[in-house]
Amino acid sequence: MCNTLEVHYYLKAICRHIQAISLMTGALVRKRNSFYLRVCLTISLLILIFTVLHIDFTHKRKFRKSFINQNSESDSTPAQRILRSIKRYNEEQLIRNDHLFSALQNDSVVIIVQVHNRIEYLQHLISSLSQAKNISSALLIFSHDYYDENINKMVQSINFCRVLQIFYPYSIQTHVHAFPGEDPNDCPRNLQQNLAIERQCKNALHPDSYGHYREAKFTQTKHHWWWKVNRVFDQLHVTRHHTGYVLFLEEDHYVAEDFLHVLMLMQKQVETLCPKCNILSLGTYLDSIDEYTLTHPNEVKAMPWISVKHNMAMAMNRSTWLNIRKCANQFCTYDDYNWDWTLLHISEQCLPEKFHTLVASRPRVFHIGECGLHHEKQSCESDHMVTEVRNVLNTASQSLQLFPQNITLAFSVGFEPDPFLANGGWGDVRDHHLCLNFTAPSDSIKSKNSEA
């Protein structure tokens, strides 16, 4: 039905037509001109009919459009609605707060945070980032594999730097009962292959090296990491020509207020201190937070990159990425669901020069996560760890041990990583194909860049 405002508008329009015709017919009646009187009455009748038909047609068209929209929205699943939102975000590539800061330079630091759904950890990370010096000159990218309006509101409330959100479009949240999520016709993890073949489950022919079948929650992290690094270096409008460093953080990290300052010092001096170092590492894993005070605030170490030691807060530039991208086939087919162990594999087996890293002896990025992919505790509260980190940083600040004027090389280590085996979990050829699909061929990337 038409609403009250529409009825009022249409009635006024009809009344205006009738009033105008009445004036004409009144004059004609006074002149006793019967022919023109009949013509005017006929015209008035036609106008009235046309107006009524127009009202009916307009109303039906609006109602039909509204009905279709309502039905399409109500018929869609939550996953489909999320996919539409994700598509909109990824197509818009909206940079928030861009107008608040001076122009982004081509070598400005880009910080990319991989986010799942641990909003409490993320809140601590954002709080620490807000206190960092020179953060206003950075571009902060959040790469999500879980769509949550509360997380979106938190990210979109940031006002201390430029912010861009991207969303991994093949998450298990949006593919609940289909690959790359858990397909009900997939083989259970521990099913023996001969039984899997008899059952004819979808991936029966493709267990991993240990005879196990894929688990979606484990494969997603590697897919997401590979998708986001391709997305940032080769596809986003704002970063695909970027020449500076890209720093990789995760939602359960916490940064010191001088982390960008130290990163800039490392970037300026890496050619002098360690010419073969192609990765900068701001985070190291401490057995105890007390170890923080045992290291010198301005010292760095040079050594071969080892995944379990140097996967936190690592930064690399486009040259390093181009070498990694050439090993896309090895990355996407190596039977290990961990992205960092896979990087170590291509460093050892594929790259022309193995990864070497310049590491901050005193970490500027801390891991505060008590729970995650491999760890589940009864209490996942982050407050205790955050309090410890803040305490050591406050002590360092009060004793003027932050913001060193320069950095010095403590030592350079030449040992190689110990021999290692793949951890498995990545034997399914569907994972291989999806992963490879994220990497555009070099020629197509060049043609896209030349068109920009």
Steps between C-alpha positions, in 0.01 A plus 500: 500500500601864445613684808321814629750740346463341154117513517512866603732584211291321236171653626649848482614434142151383399340802669730736310397341169129517591531865612668601176240319290216654705624848420507415130161331496344777707601758243371287217165447674457873537565536128258211433756325278379137519766361264793627700325399820485138383868511395611628839292242686652225285854629567432522872374143502813378316728687740318349795529148354869550417576630851327205666678252274834671565446480876413131473796419275750694714376340818513148355853555368621627839326218681643238263854638538466516878353150508784359291764670717337382819469147369860486374622626837283265703575200277878547525700325771720685753803378306366647175432834667853502641643420157317799352647726768847354449476556125401862555792566735752334268375686193481842668850485655397795716784667690360657814647822641690567178403868514632545854869443425767616257539310176601136527848448359594210277750380758282558808469206734205275432382295798274204431322323787355152450175485698274209594244551776691568823368851558651539850852444369434728204387777733833485685693507173311806374553673834875442478512616137325823597788583737776438245705790373466578126198269466315780318733458201422128459227317311333245729332212318280248681460171316201308637395137459200547729226758445375657821327837536649562844850450362414726205380775732817477704722522192295777344521709816879537458596862438877503552600384150369386163305175516401251231302179552525199271317170540621153407210383280532122546465470876345207683248750636357559152557145372346310788411177319717521190869519416712675619282451808392160629317320220279226649622269223868553589694223667538514880856586608596158637316277253729242340542553127365158396183569699483851358512359146224253584292782645575712190542819699618792289868516592558127551800499265676794664601449863809676631844346552384342825180348363272771642236699316470878505348701784354829381574698816871427459529554125325839518788681671748414224247585228427833666868590541578425135188681377574818698867526397400464133220747554722765658804480273328439166133591506395787728501835322676676785782247548566319173776750411621533858880492538534513878478232765187309592484399866295189588316495833224284645203577722671370815811719474586807707742771379740727687463872439838512318437202269480714186801704607708182536366362173614817321850469652521137391379588153762775462791291631422151370721544193793586723442262788379196303495534120353153451215553750171509310263489799485732802362354825363719779373215717674215675351238729610538862490205738415754768417869491794550739737424211404835349727691738798271426534630144639831379242745363699601190645164399402286203611154392547357151426134433327254267121536519338219700123473495436421866726784616442777247142470378373777730498861379707429192538768233600460138508713187392437143832346394463226759138447403582460131741219586237333718237531228724314256474206739118507506474140380723374780317710758159377390584131468737445795328270749495732800198697619724761667587800284823568692635145472410513133701822461795328664465215250514730198790688660694176521387340173389767255637850555823607326619632838368368830316727739719691742357733760606799702338452841443753777669347807250676723159430345276787394204272437368250757277197475216529753282213374419234757258319268502446127514241226728262690424599859178479692491590869219521746554875525597699193511838670789714377514750787775325695743484208417854391569630851841332501591646161385849599701485819829419325433764234420764762824417681695523176339834419572647844864393474529653149559163334252554217566693178873426455688747280664218306531123497808282521560143391548279804607197299440318178417131511567272209340174612238339280154385617484144622360245252124491521206303366172632367222507758236372257138614483541627143463198275166585339543613138203738543708695751788508253281635220329760717833624631650527151193687384588787735821574314452685174749417223784752475394616151146578609629692801726706276215575260275606788768729634565653158131580467489678836 
